[in-house]
Amino acid sequence: MNRLRSVGLTAVAAMVGLIPAKTVLAANPLEPVRIVMSVAGWKDKDAPKVEASGYFDDRLLATIYSASFVDVYRLAEKTDALQDGSGYMLGYDVVIGGQDSCELRDVRIEARAERDGVTPVDVYFDAVSCFGHAPDLSRPQTVFHVVEEDGRYVIDNLWSDSDREGALESSVKAEFAAMTKAYLDFRLTGSWPKE
């Protein structure tokens, strides 16, 4: 995307109040992650104010995710529509990492050093203490891979199980792709793949 078009998109987004203009051209790798964590329920004074219907609403898909992630997500979304249309495609909260959680507390977002064009961003938070569990805040609960694309930082992938971060097949992006592939295999063969 050329610079003039980027500036134009920033101005349009700012005028219609979709999300803050700085989000369209995220200046650092933490910004898109901060937006997602705000949607997840991060509410303290450092959390950005974001109006979004979910992690992957159209406004966020157009501004804080890579083109590759958006393509994979859109295919999974179409697959879900062809099946049950529930919209709850993977059956769990892909950012928090479970089906039920407490209000987020003690949110900490830290970028690691960029490597091969990817900046890992670790997110630490407590989403379990209201259930009587003690969170391990020494390890990130979610890891995002942020890349620079068209002059802005965008999320290209994420893992809500930090033990497996870096293994592509355990990423959320890969889960969306696998969901689509399993459905296509089913339509091709008439049976679901064995696990």
PyMOL commands that set and color helices and strands:
alter all, ss='L'
color gray80, all
select helices_A, chain A and resi 3-16+21-24+30-40+58-61+67-82+129-131+162-164+168-170+172-189
alter helices_A, ss='H'
color red, helices_A
select strands_A, chain A and resi 105-111+118-126+142-149+152-159
alter strands_A, ss='S'
color yellow, strands_A
deselect
rebuild
show_as cartoon
